[in-house]
Amino acid sequence: MEGNLALNRGPGLLDWAIIGVYFITVIAIGWYYSRRQKSKDDFLLGGRRTNAVASGISIIVTLTSLISYLAVVGETVKYGPVFVFSTLLALPIIYLLATRFLLPVFMKLPITSAYELLENPLGLKARLTGSVIFILTRVAWMALLVFLSAKTLVVMMNWDSKLIVPIILALGVITLVYSALGGFKAAVATGVIKFFLLFLGAVLTIVFVTVKMGGAGAWIPGAWASHWQPLVLFSFDPRVRITLIGMILTSVSWWVCTAGSDQIAIQRYLSTRNLKEARKAFLSNNIADAVLTIFLGLTGFAILGFFSAYPHLASEGRSVSGEADFLFPHLIANILPHGAAGLLLAGVLSVVLVSFSSGINSTAAVITTDFLERLGRKKGTARDHPGGGGPESAQGLKSSRIATLAVGVIVMLLSTIMDKVPGNIIEVTNRTNGLFVAPLFNLFFMAIFVRKASGLGTIFGSAYGFVTAFLVGFWETLTGRTGPGFQWIIPFSLVSSVLFSMVFSLLIGRNESRRAARIWSLALAAPLLLAAAWIFVVRGG
């Protein structure tokens, strides 16, 4: 078997040809949809006529970055299938909560940015706060995504690390071209292609390992691997890294918060015709999520079996019980047959381009709607109504494209100065992006479900939720003592955000004067400043 396997072989001519065809297809899709746009609504929401199934698939593939694609496989190899099991068990709960309580609220409003919903119940400051949190979260997420993707490609190809910056610039330019041309519909179309490439990549890997090892029985685990941590149903012991129930709570919390506050997800409901179609889109999202998770889990088992049998074929310094996140990309670039490697490399690149494109499109929608239009309205700027035409619509389309380009350039610049992110990818993602998920959703929870919510109290509740998430995520780093673990970051932050918002709203009331608002702001900010000072002192010590 090993005679036909060359370590550090790299892609061949056929692989590069397939990658070239993929890039040409992406640019062609952007050009195709650019010719059918007449307004900002066409560019940012596909004219609100997007196919529900395509829109639903686009949700999961947009939120499935290269980080999470590699993370599920690496997590399964190193720690076992607890993450996969918890995701599958959480999906029915997620579907029920999102489609019954959240989608009906968004679909009855003629909005482009999700954060428009916050202004009436909580005020303009809460709306802009939500917009800023989203922009910061997504820009940081995209910068991390592009940087780690470039790093992954360097590792896969065995290239010099000096090529990371040129790769970032190349990926960025290609993404910006088709994003600025095709807008939302181009992102959805390439998202569907991305889903099938990711699915095909997992299947090809499983088939390859099965053939090389003489059957599926050679790699399907017959018992719990010796290096996996024991399966724990539930535990309050902070030394237990993850538990099944804890990860189910994390999955449900993350998805409900994302479905109810993230512009990337909400933009896809709004692009459909009505509530029925939006629910169909979310069901498609859940089904696609389940299929992808199952096959990535099986891919993890296959990678585990393959490199356990042939550890010398792993790249230097990596093993099934060590740095397992990069075993999968190493197999793609250096061990799979030519052609199959090209398809998987195209899938890997699609993960970067689609997530990056959708991220900058959604961020541009928020900037255009919540800042350029909303704040510009005070100066007499008219709103670009859905389905509108004429000069105002053309101006809205132009502004959206300029915002898209600006966001993309900022992300590219940030990506070039990103430092190494240490540790397991899933943990890193939860400890960075997970800090903002619950505080952002808290704004929507209070606006939708709490009638007497105070805008100021809700904003400070979210701030306290962010501090909670930070302390849970970095407790061990700050104090040197074992903390609750990354699986509790979002659940603890969500409970904290909502409870503090309710208490502060009760104390402040809805109709506070400017003087009262200043006094309350100083009083509520004081503990946050003390916490920041404590963190600085502890960390400095």
C-alpha positions, 0 to 999 in steps of 0.5 A: 500500500505504501509504495504508491504514497509519497510523503510531501508530494504536493499537488500536480498539474491536474490538481492545479487545473481543477483549482483554476477552473474553480476560480474562473467559475467563481468570477463568472458567477459574480459577473453573471449576477452583477448584470441583474442588479438595479438596487441595493436590495438586489445586491444585499438581499437578492431582491428578496426572491432567493430560493429557500433551499439554496438560502438555507444551505448558504447559512451553514456553509457560510458559518462553516469556515475552514476553521470549523471544517478542519476543527470537526475532523481534528477534534474527532481525531484527538478527542473523540466524537462527543462534539459530533454527537452533541451537534446532532442531538442539538439540531431538533431543539435549535430548529424548534426555537429558531423557527417558532420564536425568532423567524416570525419576528424578523419576517414581518418587518421590511428590514435589510439590517437585522439591527433596524429591529432594535431601534423602536423598542430600545432606541438608536444607541442600542441599534448602533451598539448591535451594529458595532458589535456585529461589525467588530465580531465579523471583521475579527472572524474574517481576519482570523479565517483568512490568516488561518486559511493561508497558514493551512495552505502553506502547511499543506503545500510545504511552502515557506511561511513567507508566502502567507501574506501573498496568499492572503492578498491573492485570496482577498483580491479574488473574493473582492472581485466576485463579491463586489460584482455579484453581491448576495446572490453570488455568495449564495450560489457559490455557497451551494457549490461549496457545500457539495465540494465539502461533502464530496471531499469528505466522501473521497477521503473516506473512500480513499482510506477504505480502499487503502486499508482494505475495508471500512472495518480497518478504520471504524473504531471498535472501541473508545480510543486510548488517547480520547478523554472518557465520555462524560454525560455531565459534570461540574468539575472544571477539569473535565474538558467537555461533556455531552450535555455541556456541548449540547447546551453550547450548540443550542446557545450558539445557534439560537444566538446566531440565528437571532442576532447575526446578520449573516443568518438573518440576511438569508431569511430576509432574502426569501419570500415569506415566513413559510419559505424562511422556515424551509430555509432553516430546515435546509440549513439543519439538514445540511448541517447534520449531513456535513457533521456526520461525514466530517465525523466519519472523516475524522474516524478515517483519518484516525485509523489511517495515521494510527496505522501509518504514523510515519506518513504524518507531517513532521510534529503531528500525530493523532494524539498531538496537533491533529488539526492539520492531518486532514489538509496534509492528507489532501495535498500530499497523499490523495491521488491527483485529481481527488486532491484538486477537488478537495483543494478547491473545496478548501479554497471555497470554504475561504472564499464563500465565508469571506464573501458572505461576511463582507457582504453582510457587514456591508449591509449593516454599514450601508443601512445602519450608518450611511442611510440611518445617520445620513437620513438626518441630512436628508438622504432618502432610504432605498426602498425594497424593489425601488429603482431610479437614481436613489436605488443606483446610489444605494447599489453604488454605496453597497459596493463601495462598503463591500470593497472597504470591508474587504480591504480592512480584513485583508490588512488585519489578516496580514498582521494576525499573529499565531493562534495557539491551541486546538481550533475549536477551543480558539474559536470559542474563546474569541468569537464566542465572547460576542455571540451572547451579548449581541443576542441579548439585545434582540432578546430584550427588544423582542421578549421584554416589554419594559426593557431599557435601552441603556440597561440592555446595553450595559447588560450585554457589556456585563455578559461580555465580561462574563464570557471573557472571564470564563474563557480566559480564567486559567490564563488569568489566574493559573487555575482551572476554570469552567472550560470553553464549553460554558462560555456562551451559556454563562454569558447568555444567562449573565447578559439577560439577568443583568439587563433585566435588573438594570432595566428594572432599576433604570426604567424606560424613560430616563432623563439625560442626567439620569442616563449619565449617572446610571452610565457612570454607576454601571461602568464602574464595576466594569472598569474595576474588572478591567483593572483587576484583569490588567493587574492579575495578568501583569503580575 
